Amino acid sequence: MAHTLSIGALREAYRSGETTPSAVVETVLDRIEPDERNVWISRVPAARLKGRARSLDEQLAADSPFEDTPLFGVPFAVKDNIDVTPLPTTAGCPAAEYDPEADATVVERLREAGAIFVGKTNMDQFATGLVGTRTPYGTCRNAIDEAYISGGSSAGSGVAVATGQVSFALGTDTAGSGRVPAACNGIVGLKPTRGALSNTGVVPACKTLDCVAVFALTCADALRVERVAAGFDPEDPYSRRGVSSETFSLSEAAETTTVGVPTADGLRFFDDDEAAALFEDATARFEDMGVEVQRVDFEPFLKTGQLLYDGPWVAERLSAVRDLVGSTDALLPVTRQIIRRGEEYSAMDTFEAQYELKRHRREARPVFESVDCLVTPTTGTIPTIEAVEAAPVERNSELGEYTNFVNLLDLAAVAVPAGRRRSGIPFGITLLGTEFTDARLAALGDRFCRAGDEPVGADATPYTRFEGL
């Protein structure tokens, strides 16, 4: 059961002597074979993983390691565009594979905190997609129903957590890749304040927008991981100064009393009537929780989102893979089709888009003067793999409706489960706030999930069975 690997449950089990890191690793190894959902690209060999666990067993027997290593014995996965030695990094493209010389900064911090690295997860090639199907390593399949998409581009990371193969996983998020897989698989996806987690050792998609994201079973677990991983990195030019674990402590998180929800004309569910009803249920739940709900103008956010793929930020993606884009077999056809559109934009287009973005930021910012956070669907719908194969660009575009604008507007976000359709496929909402509101969003997300006792992950574990914030 996935909940047995939640960070809170593991810590308690280690403290009580109920389990050991070696026993946890054996559970992980049992759960990741066979890899029927195409979650993994590469994994730590079993013998090495067991050796790491034995060293932690000895540490646990000798003293109490939890204060100095807050993620002691916690297994985790990493999206394969983030460097972890000694495994290769592919970014979902075999032609781009390389052997990193060092761990990415965020991975180094997690390992130092006692976490057990398990392997690298499947992804949409070069993080160009929200579907989990744009990969040469096999389409990643939904944790609840394999006919549906896993979401992407951090596809394997979301499914690995939802199926209880690891306690948490790292993804990346440029256009929604740290949130869409959370919605598709019924878990939590935390997209931190941009620059709070270092991007050193991360293959870029759009350097000016990229964030390392966290997938977990609960808001509490996601925030724990962010606190460990956050911090200024002088090697990353986009890293924010003054960030530490204290930046995202609950003592810094004011209680949320007012949320904004888009007006009806700002919402689209792409003929998914159940999703529309579930969003209305979520809005009503906030009111039942004593949180005031205000309807807000969503137009500036939607206009901002249109800039990401219908503007020169596509050229930034082109810059990241310029040496491969001319190859006839290095990139998947759909990846090449999207990235080559970057050749259409001039320097003048780039400046004009920056001016437009500045206007949209000015229009969007006042929303957060009247509400503590904004609440939207994470996705308007979740398509089947067959539907994506029939119309790959159109279905992918629909998935970005409520996610594309977030990094352009420098917002923090936490995606949480918010009910399930009759088919069992989850629905999710996202809580959005200005920079450094990560802890406030996580606290409200935790309250929301507890109020509805949300089913979590593939086994639909009730949220109230997990440790809270």
N, C-alpha and C positions, 0 to 999 in steps of 0.2 A: 504494500500500500504506500502511495506517495507520501502520505503524511508522516510516516515513520522516519523519513529523511529530512523533515523540516528542521531548521537550525535549532529552534527551541527544543524540539523533541530529542534531537541528538545530544544536545548539551546535557539535558536531564538524564538521559540514558547512560551517558559516559560518567556523570557524577555519581549515579547510583550503582554503578557496576553492572548494569543490565546488559551492556554491550561493550564492544571494543572497536577500535578502528579496523582491525583485521576482519572482524565479523561484518562490519559495514561494507568493506571492500568486497567481501564474498557476495553479499547481497547485490551490490552494484554489478559485479561481473555476471551474476545470474540474470539480472534484468536487461542487460544490454545485448544479450545473445538469444535468439538471432535478431539481426537488425532489420526487421521486416518493414519498418517505416522509413528507411534510409536516413536515419538520424545522423550518422557519423561519417566523417571523411577519414580520420585517422584516430587511433587510440593508443594510450600508453600500454605497452605489453603487460600482460597479467602478472608476470614475475616481478617486474619493476614496481607495479602498483602494490603488490603484496609486501614488497620490501619496504616501501614507504609506510605502509600501515603498521608493520612490525616495529619500526622505529618510533612511531607514535604510541604504540602499545607500551613500549618501555618508558616513554616519557609520562604516560598516564599513570603507570604503576609507581613511578618515582616521586611524583608531586602533583599538585593541582595546576594544570597548565592554562586555565581558562582566562585568567586576567591578562596575561601577556600574549596569548594567542586566541583571540576572540572567535576565530573560525576553526578551532581545533577539531580535526577529524571530519570536516565537512566536505563531501565530494562535490566537485563542480566541473562544468564543461565550458569550452570557449569556442566562439564562432571562428571559423577558419580564415578570417582576415586579421586576426590578432595573434601576434607572435608568442609562441610558447616553445621553449627548448625541451627535449631534443626533436620535437616533431616538425615536419615541414609546414610552411604556410602556403596555401594555394589561392585564397580568395575565390574559390569555386572555379578555378581555371588551371588545368594541369600544365598548360604552357607557361604559366607565370610562377610555377612552384619554385620555392627557394628554402634554404635552411637558415633560419634566423640565428644570429650570434648571441642573442640574449632574449630574455623574457620581455614582453611589453611591460611598461611601468605598472599598470594596474594589476597584471598577473603576478608580478614580483611582490607587490604589497599583499595580495591575497595568500600567496604561498607563505610569506613571512608570518601571516596571521594564523597559520596552521591548516589551511584548506588543502584538500587532496585533489590534484588535477587528474582528470580521467581521460579527456580526449578533446579533439577538434570536431566541431559540428558542421553539418551541411548548410548550404546557403545559396541564395540566388547569386549568380556570377557577378563578381565585383560589386555586390550589394545593390545591383540595379534591378529592383523588383520587390513587390510586396506579396508574392504568391508562394514561393518555395518550390516552383516548378522549373525555374530557369537555372538548372544545374546539370552538369555532366555526370554527377555522382548518383543519379536516380532521384526522381521526384520525391520530396519529403511529404509524408502523409499525416493527416490530422490525427491527433491523439485519441479523439472520441469516435470518429467515423472516417475510415481510410479513403472513402470516396471524395472527401472534401479536402480543400487545401489546408496546409499547415500554417499559412501565412509566411511572409518573409520580410526582408531578406534573411533575417536571423532564424531560419526555419528550424533547423535541428536543435537549436538552443531552447526554443519554446517547447518543442515536443519532448525533449529529454527531461525537462522539469515536470511537465504535465503527466508523464508516464512514470515518474518516480525513479528514473535512472540516475539522477543527480539531485542535490539539494537546491542548487541555483546554477545559473549559467550566464555568461556574458554574451551580449550581442553588440551590434552597433546600430545607430539610428541617425539617419540623415533625412528621410522622408516619412518615417513611421515604422522602420524595421525593428524597433524595440518595443512596439506597442501592438501592431497588427497580429503577430504570433501569439501574444498574450490573449487577445480577444478570441482568436480562433480555437485556442486550446484550454480556455477557462482558468487562466492563472493571472498573476500580476506582472506587469511590465513597467519598470521605472526608467524613464528617460530623464537623466539628471540635468540640472542647469548646465548649459553649454560651457565647457572648459573646466568643470569641477573635477572630472576624471581625465587623466592624461591620455592623449592620443599617440604618445611615443610608442612605436612598435605596432601601430595599426595601419593596415593598407588603406590609403585614403579613397573615398568616393568623391566627396566635396569637402576639401579641407576646412573651408570656412564655416561649415555647418555640422560636420561629423561629431557624434557623441558616442561614447561607450555606454551601453545600457545594461540593465540587470533584469533577469527573469527569475521569479521566485514563486513559491506557493502562496505567500502572504505579503502584505505591505510591511510587516515587521521584519521579515527576513530580507526583503529587498533593501530596506533602509539600513539594516545592519551591514549588508555588503557594501552599500554606498559609503557608509562612514569609514570603513576600512580602506576602501580604494581611493577615496577622494584626497585631494591635496595638490598643492602647486608643484609643477614640474618645470624647471628651467629649460629642459630640453624640448619642450613643446611650446611653440610660439603662441598658441591659442589657449594655453593654460591660464587660469585666472589666479591672480595673487590673493593671498589672504584666506584661501579655502583650507579647511581642515575638517576633521571628524566633528568638531564642535559646531561647525557651520550648519550641520544637519541634525542637531540634537533636538529632542522634543522640547527642551527648555526654551529653544528659540522659535518654536512653532506655536503661534497664536491660534486660539480656537476659531474655526470657521463658522460664521453665523449667517453668511449670505452667499449663495451661488448664482451664477448667471447661466441661463439656458437659451440657446438660439430660438428666435421666434419661429413659428411654424413654416414660414416661407423660406427660412434658411436651412431647413432640414430635408434631406433626400435619403430614401431607403431603398431605391432601385427595385421597387415592386416586392420588397420583403416586408409584408404586413406584420409578421410576428415581431420583427426587429423594431418597427415603429411602436407597436404596443408595449414592448419591453422597455423602450426608452421612456415612454409616458409613465410606466410603472416605477422606473427608477426616479423620475422627477417627483412623483408622489411620495416615494420613500423618504427623500430628503425632507419634504414637508412634515412627514410623520416624525422625523428625527428632531424636529424643531428648528430646522435650517430654512431660512427664508429663500424663496426662489424668485428670481427676477428674469423676465424675458429680455434678451439683449439683441441688438443688431449684429448679425453674423457676417454681413457682407464684406467688411474689411478683411476678415480672416480668410474667406473664400477667395477673394481677389488676390491675396498674398499667396495662397496655395497654388494658384494658377501660374505664378511666376516660376515655380521650381522646374517644371518640365517644359513649359512653353516660354522659356526665357533662357538667358545665357548661362545659368547654372549648369545646364547640360554640357556646356563647353568646359566647365571645371571637371566634370567626369571624364571628358575626352582627354584633358591634360593628364589625368592620373594613369591612363592606359595608352598613351599615344604610341608607344612602341609596338603594341599588339593589334591596334585597330585595323591596320592594313593587311594583316594576315588573313588568309581565306579560311583557316581552320582553327585558329586560336580561340576565337570568341564564338559563343552561340549566336545563331542568326538574329534572334530577338534582342540580345544584348548589343550586338553591333549596330542594329537598326536604330536603337535608342541613342547610343553614345555618339554615333556619327552625325546625329543632328546638331551636335555642338559645332560642327564645321560651318553651320549656317549663320553664326552670330559674329558680329564685328565688335571692335572695341567700343564703338559708339553705342551699339545695342546694350553693351554691358553697363555703361554709365547711365543710360536712360532707364534701364531696369533698376539700377540702384536708386535713382531718383524716385521711381514709382514705389519701390519698397519703402523708402523713407516716408512717403505720403501715407501708405497703408499702416505703417507703424504708428504714426501720429494719430490716425483714425481709430486704431484698435486699442491703444493704451488707455484711453479714458474708461473703457469697460472695467478695468481693474481698479478704478478709483471708486466705483459704486458697488463692486462685489469682491468677495475674498478670493474666489476662483471661478473659472468657467468650466461647465460640464457639457460634454458632447458625446455622441456615440463614438466608439473607437473606430468601428467600420459600420457603414450603412447596411451591409449584407456580407455574407460569406459564401462564395461560390464553390461549386464542385470543381474537381480537377478537370473533368470533361468540359465544363463551361469555360474554364480558362484556356484550355487547348483550342477551343473553337474560336475564341476572341481574346487573345492574350493581352493586347494593349488596352482594350476597352475595360476588361474586368479588373486589370491592375489599376487603371486610373480610378475606377470606382472605389477601390480600397483606400486610396489616398485622399479622399474627399475631406476627412476630418483630421488628417495627420500632416499633410504636406506643408502647412503654414507654420508649424510649431517652431522649428529651428530658425526659420527666417525671421520670426518675431522674438527670438531669444526667450522662449518660454520653457518652464519645467513642466513635466507631465508624469502622471501615474495612471496607467490603464488597469482597471479592475474588472472582475466578472460581475455581470448584472442580470442573471437569469439565463434560462436555456429555452430554446425552441422545442416544439413537440418532438422533433427528430432527435433531440439531445445535443444539437450543436449549440455552443455557448453564444451568448451576446455579451458585449462589454461596453463600458463607458470609460471616458478619460477625463481626469481632473487636471485642469491646466492653470498655471499661475505664473507670475513674473519670476525672474531669476532669484534663486536662493529660497524659494518657497517649497522645496522638495519635501521637507519634514512635515510641513502643514498639510500638503496634499496627501502624503502617506497616512497621516493620522486620520484625515477625513475618509480616505479610502478604506481604512481599517474599520472605522465606525460604520460606514455604509455596508460593507460586507458582513459585519456581525449583525447588523439590524435585519438583514435578509437571510442570514445564515447561508450564504452563497455556496453552491456546490463547486468544489475546486478540482481541477485536473481530470484525468481520464477516469478515475474511480469515483468522482463526484463527492469527495470527502466534505462534510459540512464544515464551513469556515470556523465555526465556534469550537471545533476540536483542536484548533491551533492556538499557540501562544499569541497573545496580543501585544500591542505597543505599550 
